[in-house]
Amino acid sequence: MVLCLVVYDIPDDAARAKVADACLDYGLQRIQYSAFLGEISPNHQEELLMKIKRRVGTRAANVQLFPICDRDLRQRRVFEQKPGSPSPEPPARPRRARRYATRAP
């Protein structure tokens, strides 16, 4: 099994829903509206992409599947904020000393 990220950009609502259903059928978990993550064997990766191609048909679509190794996954950084949550305060910036120009008389 290989950890994979599937992301897509599909303008057609019906096709987009079919692709999401296919990802869920293969045990992937939705991490964004058009992004899924999960473990899937190399054979199932190919099978999933073929199924997605059939479900999309002739409609416009950009679907990408990225295998992710454990080392890369450990380097992942996540920021998540729920609606209505207060925004975190940005770190204070150090004040710069002002330089005053001196005029020659």
C-alpha positions in Angstrom: 0.0 0.0 0.0 1.2 3.5 -0.9 -0.1 6.7 0.6 -1.5 8.8 -2.2 -2.9 12.3 -2.7 -5.6 12.8 -5.4 -6.4 16.3 -6.4 -8.7 17.5 -9.1 -10.2 20.5 -10.9 -13.5 19.6 -12.6 -15.9 22.4 -13.6 -18.9 20.1 -14.1 -20.8 19.4 -10.8 -22.0 15.9 -11.8 -18.6 14.8 -13.0 -16.9 16.2 -9.9 -19.4 14.3 -7.6 -18.7 11.1 -9.5 -14.9 11.5 -9.0 -15.4 12.2 -5.3 -17.5 9.0 -5.0 -14.8 7.0 -6.8 -12.2 8.3 -4.4 -14.4 7.4 -1.4 -15.1 3.9 -2.9 -11.3 3.3 -2.8 -11.1 4.2 0.9 -9.5 7.7 0.4 -10.5 10.4 2.9 -11.5 13.9 1.8 -9.0 16.5 3.1 -10.2 19.4 1.0 -13.2 19.9 -1.3 -11.3 18.5 -4.3 -8.5 16.6 -2.6 -8.4 13.1 -1.1 -5.6 11.2 0.8 -5.2 7.6 1.7 -3.4 4.3 1.2 -4.0 2.5 -2.1 -2.0 -0.2 -3.9 -0.3 0.6 -7.2 -2.8 -1.6 -9.0 -5.7 0.1 -7.4 -4.2 3.5 -8.3 -4.4 2.6 -12.0 -7.8 1.1 -11.6 -9.1 4.3 -9.8 -7.7 6.5 -12.6 -9.4 4.4 -15.3 -12.7 4.5 -13.3 -12.4 8.3 -13.0 -11.7 8.6 -16.8 -14.9 6.7 -17.5 -17.0 8.7 -15.1 -15.7 12.0 -16.4 -16.2 11.0 -20.0 -15.6 13.9 -22.5 -16.0 16.7 -19.9 -13.1 18.9 -18.9 -11.1 17.6 -16.0 -7.6 17.8 -14.4 -7.1 14.9 -12.0 -3.7 14.2 -10.5 -2.5 11.4 -8.2 0.6 11.8 -6.2 2.3 8.9 -4.3 3.8 10.2 -1.1 6.6 8.6 0.8 6.7 8.5 4.6 9.6 11.0 4.8 7.6 13.5 2.7 4.5 13.0 4.8 6.4 13.7 8.0 7.4 17.1 6.5 3.8 18.1 5.9 2.7 21.3 7.5 -1.0 22.0 8.1 -2.9 25.1 9.0 -6.6 24.6 9.7 -9.1 27.2 11.0 -12.8 26.6 11.5 -15.3 29.3 10.4 -15.9 31.9 13.1 -12.6 31.1 14.9 -10.5 34.1 15.9 -7.5 34.5 13.6 -4.2 33.9 15.4 -2.3 37.1 16.1 0.7 37.5 13.8 4.1 37.7 15.5 5.1 41.2 16.5 7.6 42.7 14.1 10.7 44.2 15.6 10.8 48.0 15.3 13.5 49.4 13.2 15.5 52.3 14.6 14.9 55.5 12.6 17.8 57.1 10.9 17.9 60.8 10.7 19.8 62.5 7.9 22.0 65.4 8.9 22.3 68.4 6.7 25.5 70.1 6.0 25.3 73.9 6.8 
